[in-house]
Amino acid sequence: MKLSRDMAEFQARLGHEFADPSLLVRALTHSSMSSPNRDDNQRLEFLGDRVLGLVMAEALLAHDSAATEGQLAPRFNALVRKEACADVAREVDLGTVLKLGRSEMLSGGRRKMALLGDAMEAVIAAVYVDAGFEAARAMVLRLWGGRIGAVKEDARDAKTALQEWAQARGLPPPDYAETARSGPDHAPVFTIEARLQSGEHVSATAGSKRQAEQAAAAALLSKLKSD
């Protein structure tokens, strides 16, 4: 199988030449484009998530031999969560070669965090299946680069950090409410309000509910720390 020019250029950005190029094509095929003769990337995504986890666990242990499990866990979560995978996908311009059905394409699928993150995990699995763990490990370490050494001690996502802040003060978990939605159907914008039972609340706006919730949680945490 011969890759298209765009796919070949993407392969070069990954730094891995596939012995079986069909694996790369499958890794970049969203379920909206699947058919009886075309597999999507969901099974590869499942595998890639586990490969990424092992690589990051090894890398964090090697980077800081004195770190405790309690210190390593939030760093690990920050490096493997979907947002981090999507950031790496953007850096290698994965969105331009993602194979999407018409509905996903019209709804801005090439920019969606979840789709980019899922496809990045699938690409990791494709390299693993194509050439083994060492090849996948080398690519992951190259693409994640300085993130491993730069990940913060408190690397929890904002929603987790806000929930822990509330629990430490005897409060129930925060609530998140959608207060507004704007924009066309294919590119909606959500406004989410994060609320604590003690009365504090902050709103934030983003292109997905998940991102808006994280932004609202981060803003509320910042407000609580400055008060």
C-alpha positions in Angstrom: 0.0 0.0 0.0 1.3 3.4 -1.0 0.6 6.4 1.2 -0.8 9.6 -0.1 1.6 12.6 -0.1 -0.1 14.1 3.0 0.1 10.7 4.8 3.7 10.3 3.8 4.5 13.8 5.2 2.7 13.0 8.4 4.7 9.7 8.7 7.9 11.8 8.4 6.7 14.1 11.2 6.1 11.1 13.4 9.7 9.9 12.7 8.6 6.3 11.9 8.4 4.7 8.5 5.7 2.0 8.5 6.4 -1.4 7.2 2.6 -1.8 6.9 1.2 1.6 5.9 -2.4 0.3 6.3 -1.9 0.5 10.1 -1.3 4.2 9.9 -4.4 4.7 7.7 -6.5 2.7 10.2 -5.1 4.7 13.1 -6.3 7.9 11.4 -9.8 6.7 10.4 -12.5 7.9 12.7 -15.6 5.7 13.3 -17.7 8.2 11.2 -15.6 6.9 8.2 -15.7 3.2 8.9 -17.4 0.7 6.6 -17.4 -3.1 6.1 -14.2 -2.7 4.1 -12.6 0.0 6.2 -11.7 -0.4 9.9 -11.8 2.5 12.3 -9.2 3.4 15.0 -11.1 2.5 18.1 -9.4 -0.8 18.8 -6.0 0.8 18.2 -6.9 3.6 20.5 -7.6 1.1 23.3 -4.2 -0.4 22.8 -2.3 2.9 22.3 -3.6 4.2 25.6 -2.0 1.3 27.4 1.3 1.6 25.5 1.4 5.3 26.3 0.8 4.6 29.9 3.7 2.2 30.2 6.1 4.5 28.4 5.1 7.5 30.6 5.4 5.4 33.8 8.9 4.2 32.9 9.9 7.7 31.9 8.7 9.3 35.1 10.5 6.7 37.3 13.7 7.2 35.3 13.4 11.0 35.5 13.0 11.3 39.2 14.2 8.3 41.2 13.3 9.9 44.5 9.6 10.6 43.7 6.9 8.9 45.8 3.9 7.3 44.3 1.8 10.2 45.5 4.1 12.6 43.5 4.3 10.4 40.4 0.5 9.8 40.0 -0.6 13.3 39.2 2.4 13.8 36.9 1.4 10.6 35.1 -2.2 11.6 34.8 -1.2 15.0 33.3 1.0 13.3 30.6 -1.5 10.7 29.5 -4.8 12.4 29.7 -6.7 13.3 26.5 -5.8 17.0 26.5 -2.0 16.1 26.5 -2.5 13.6 23.6 -4.5 16.3 21.7 -1.7 18.8 22.2 0.9 16.4 20.8 -1.5 15.7 17.9 -1.7 19.4 17.1 2.0 19.7 17.2 2.4 17.1 14.5 -0.6 18.5 12.6 -2.5 15.2 12.9 -5.9 16.9 12.2 -5.0 17.5 8.5 -4.8 13.8 7.8 -7.6 12.6 10.1 -10.2 10.7 8.0 -13.7 11.8 9.0 -17.2 11.4 7.9 -19.1 14.4 6.5 -21.0 15.2 9.7 -17.8 15.2 11.8 -16.0 17.2 9.3 -18.7 19.9 9.2 -18.8 20.0 13.0 -15.1 20.9 13.2 -13.9 17.4 14.0 -10.3 18.1 12.9 -10.0 20.5 15.8 -11.9 18.5 18.4 -9.8 17.6 21.5 -11.3 14.1 21.9 -10.9 13.1 18.3 -7.3 14.3 18.1 -6.4 12.6 21.4 -8.0 9.4 20.4 -6.3 9.4 17.1 -2.9 10.1 18.7 -3.3 7.1 20.9 -4.3 5.0 17.9 -1.1 6.1 16.1 1.0 5.0 19.1 -0.6 1.6 18.8 -0.1 1.5 15.1 3.7 2.0 15.6 3.7 -0.7 18.3 1.9 -3.2 16.1 4.1 -2.3 13.1 7.5 -2.4 14.8 7.3 -3.3 18.5 7.5 -1.6 21.8 10.9 0.0 21.4 9.8 1.8 18.3 6.6 3.0 19.9 8.6 4.0 23.0 11.1 6.0 21.0 8.4 7.9 19.1 6.4 8.7 22.3 9.5 10.0 24.1 10.4 12.1 21.0 6.9 13.6 20.7 6.3 14.2 24.4 9.8 15.7 24.6 10.2 18.2 27.4 6.8 17.5 28.9 8.1 14.7 31.1 10.7 17.0 32.9 8.4 20.0 32.9 5.2 18.4 34.3 4.3 20.3 37.5 4.2 18.7 40.9 0.5 19.6 41.2 -0.4 18.3 37.8 -4.0 17.5 38.6 -6.6 18.8 36.2 -8.6 21.8 37.4 -11.9 19.9 38.1 -10.0 17.4 40.3 -8.2 20.1 42.1 -11.4 22.0 42.8 -13.2 18.9 44.0 -10.3 18.2 46.4 -10.3 21.8 47.6 -14.0 21.5 48.4 -13.7 18.1 50.1 -10.9 19.3 52.3 -13.3 22.0 53.6 -16.2 19.6 54.2 -18.1 20.8 51.1 -19.8 18.6 48.6 -18.3 18.4 45.1 -18.8 21.5 42.9 -21.7 21.6 40.4 -21.3 22.5 36.7 -24.2 24.1 34.9 -24.5 25.1 31.2 -25.8 28.6 31.3 -25.5 29.5 27.6 -24.8 28.1 24.2 -24.1 30.0 21.0 -22.7 29.6 17.6 -23.8 27.3 14.7 -24.5 23.6 15.2 -21.3 22.6 13.6 -19.2 24.8 15.9 -21.0 25.5 19.2 -19.7 27.6 22.0 -20.6 26.6 25.6 -20.7 28.7 28.7 -20.4 26.7 31.9 -20.7 27.9 35.5 -18.8 26.2 38.3 -20.5 26.5 41.6 -19.7 25.6 45.2 -22.3 25.1 47.9 -20.6 27.9 49.9 -21.7 30.3 47.2 -18.7 31.0 45.1 -19.2 30.6 41.3 -17.4 31.5 38.1 -18.3 31.0 34.4 -16.1 30.2 31.5 -16.7 29.7 27.7 -15.1 27.2 25.3 -15.8 25.1 22.2 -16.7 22.0 24.2 -18.5 21.4 27.5 -15.5 19.6 28.9 -13.1 22.4 28.1 -15.5 25.0 29.5 -15.9 23.0 32.7 -12.1 22.8 33.1 -11.7 26.5 32.4 -14.5 27.4 34.9 -12.9 25.2 37.5 -9.5 26.7 37.0 -10.9 30.2 37.2 -12.8 29.4 40.4 -9.7 27.9 41.9 -7.8 31.0 41.0 -10.5 33.2 42.6 -10.5 31.1 45.8 -6.8 31.4 46.2 -6.7 35.1 45.6 -9.6 35.9 48.1 
